Structure formats: structure tokens, C-alpha cells
């Protein structure tokens, strides 16, 4: 497994975690392209604490504090520690998925997200943009809601993860 840079990020824009440079090559051209990017550009695990700005704040519910504060939120170390544990497990899990099912399987989160961009697939019918613009090599899979029992940390679930599901998901895990 390749090393994954750890980023401590505070008082600025949200630093998104990602792991696109798997160790196992399956002759997918994207493996080669991602392998040429500088270390830490896409492949990293970020610890976001302090005042963090979310540039996608308009996607939150209008009653959510991030929306009300126009993207800014204060994230305590206690809150971020749980998020960081989840993120480390998820990003490390990409290596296992790639070894087991190949690049498409791990990039598409077992089929629950699009290949590019990696947005969560809807449970219901796709919009025209999703159907005709998004790249999807696993069209037979659709999105899923967060299950009531055991949660698969490698899947993206079709709820507004930024506003309501992520806390629910973390609560189920810890």
C-alpha cells in the first residue's frame, strides 16, 4: 500500500480527503494519470479543525448553521476526531477495493457513486445531467439510503451527507 499524506488543516477552506493512487494496477489508464500527480494533491487524508469554510454551503439545508453562516463553521477537535477515524478507514479501504475489484470498483464506491465526478448516485431516477454527463461504468448500480443496521463505510449514501446523514452515519459507527 502506498503512503497517504496526512494534512492538518485549520482556519481556512475545507481540505477534502481522497485516495486515487492505489498500489494495484489493472491496466486502467486512470491509474497511470493519477500516479503522475504530485503527492498530496488528490491522495491525502485531511484533519479539518477550527474555522473551516465550505464552498458548497448553498447545498446545505437553509436552516443548517453552515448555510446560515455562508459556508463557515467551527469544528472542534472532538467532532473532527470521529470524522477523521471514519475518513481514514474509508480512504484506506480504497486499496482493498482496488485489489479486490479493480479501479472502477474502488473509484465508484462499489457502484454507489459516479466514476466522474464522484457524486453520489440517486436512489430514484437520474436527472438528465446525471444520465448524460456523468461518467458511469457501473450503470446497473444505483444509490442507496443509509441502512438501519450495519453500515458499509466504502459506500456513498444518497442522503444529503453534508447536512444530515454524516452525523447519523458517524453516530451509528461510534
C-alpha positions in Angstrom: 0.0 0.0 0.0 1.3 3.5 -0.8 1.8 6.1 1.9 -1.1 8.5 2.2 -0.1 12.1 3.2 -1.9 13.4 6.4 -2.9 17.1 6.3 -3.7 19.2 9.3 -6.0 21.9 8.1 -7.3 24.8 10.3 -8.9 28.2 9.8 -9.4 28.1 6.1 -11.1 26.2 3.2 -12.1 22.6 3.8 -9.5 20.2 2.7 -11.1 17.1 1.1 -9.6 13.7 1.6 -9.1 11.3 -1.2 -7.2 8.2 -2.3 -6.9 7.8 -6.0 -3.4 6.3 -6.3 -3.9 2.7 -5.5 -1.0 0.2 -5.3 -2.7 -2.4 -7.5 -2.5 -1.7 -11.2 -5.2 -3.2 -13.5 -4.1 -1.6 -16.8 -6.6 1.2 -16.3 -5.3 4.4 -17.9 -6.6 6.5 -15.0 -4.1 4.7 -12.7 -1.3 6.0 -14.8 -2.7 9.5 -14.9 -3.3 9.7 -11.2 0.1 8.3 -10.5 1.7 11.3 -12.3 0.0 13.9 -10.0 2.2 15.4 -7.2 1.9 13.6 -3.9 -0.8 15.1 -1.6 -2.7 16.8 -4.4 -5.5 14.3 -4.6 -4.3 11.4 -2.4 -4.5 12.7 1.2 -6.3 12.3 4.5 -7.3 15.7 5.9 -7.9 16.6 9.5 -10.1 19.8 9.4 -10.4 21.7 12.8 -11.1 25.3 13.8 -12.9 27.7 11.5 -13.5 25.9 8.2 -15.1 27.3 5.1 -17.3 25.1 2.9 -17.5 26.5 -0.7 -20.6 24.3 -1.4 -22.5 25.8 1.5 -25.5 26.5 -0.8 -26.1 22.7 -1.0 -26.9 22.6 2.7 -30.4 22.9 4.1 -31.3 26.6 4.6 -31.8 26.0 8.3 -28.3 24.4 8.7 -25.7 26.5 10.5 -23.2 26.2 7.6 -25.8 27.7 5.2 -26.7 30.4 7.7 -23.0 31.3 8.2 -22.4 31.4 4.4 -20.0 28.4 4.5 -18.2 28.9 7.8 -18.4 26.5 10.7 -16.3 25.9 13.8 -15.2 22.2 14.0 -14.0 21.1 17.4 -11.2 18.5 17.8 -13.7 16.2 19.4 -16.0 16.3 16.4 -13.2 16.0 13.9 -11.6 13.0 15.6 -14.7 10.9 14.8 -14.8 12.2 11.2 -11.0 11.5 10.9 -11.4 7.9 12.1 -14.2 7.4 9.6 -12.2 9.0 6.8 -9.0 7.1 7.5 -10.9 3.8 7.3 -12.7 4.8 4.1 -9.7 6.1 2.3 -7.6 3.1 3.3 -10.4 0.8 2.2 -9.9 2.0 -1.3 -6.7 0.0 -1.5 -8.7 -3.2 -0.6 -11.5 -2.4 -3.1 -9.0 -1.9 -5.9 -7.1 -5.1 -5.1 -10.4 -7.0 -5.0 -12.4 -5.4 -7.8 -10.2 -3.1 -9.8 -10.0 0.7 -10.4 -13.6 1.2 -11.5 -15.0 -0.7 -8.4 -13.0 1.4 -6.0 -13.5 4.8 -7.8 -17.2 4.2 -7.9 -17.5 3.2 -4.2 -18.9 -0.3 -5.1 -21.2 1.4 -7.6 -22.8 3.9 -5.4 -21.1 7.0 -6.9 -20.3 8.0 -10.4 -16.8 7.5 -11.9 -16.5 11.2 -12.7 -17.4 13.3 -11.0 -17.6 11.2 -7.9 -21.0 12.4 -6.8 -23.4 10.1 -5.0 -25.9 8.3 -7.3 -29.6 8.9 -6.5 -31.9 6.2 -5.3 -34.6 7.4 -7.7 -34.4 8.3 -11.4 -31.3 10.2 -12.5 -31.6 13.7 -13.8 -30.6 14.5 -17.4 -27.2 15.8 -16.2 -26.5 12.6 -14.2 -27.7 10.4 -17.0 -25.9 12.0 -19.9 -23.0 14.0 -18.5 -21.7 11.9 -15.6 -19.3 9.0 -16.4 -20.7 5.7 -15.0 -19.1 2.3 -15.7 -21.5 0.6 -13.2 -24.8 1.7 -14.5 -26.6 -1.4 -13.1 -26.0 0.0 -9.6 -28.0 2.9 -8.1 -27.7 4.9 -4.9 -28.7 3.6 -1.5 -30.1 5.2 1.6 -28.2 4.8 4.9 -29.2 1.3 6.2 -30.8 0.9 9.6 -28.3 -1.8 10.6 -24.7 -2.3 9.7 -23.1 0.5 7.6 -20.7 -0.1 4.7 -18.1 2.7 5.1 -17.0 2.4 1.5 -20.3 3.4 0.0 -21.6 6.8 -0.7 -25.3 7.0 0.5 -28.0 9.0 -1.2 -28.9 11.4 1.5 -27.6 14.9 1.9 -24.5 13.7 3.6 -23.3 17.2 4.4 -26.4 18.2 6.3 -28.0 15.2 7.9 -26.6 11.8 7.1 -22.9 12.1 8.0 -23.8 12.8 11.7 -26.2 9.8 11.6 -23.6 7.6 9.9 -21.0 8.6 12.5 -23.4 8.1 15.3 -24.1 4.5 14.1 -20.4 3.8 13.9 -19.3 5.1 17.3 
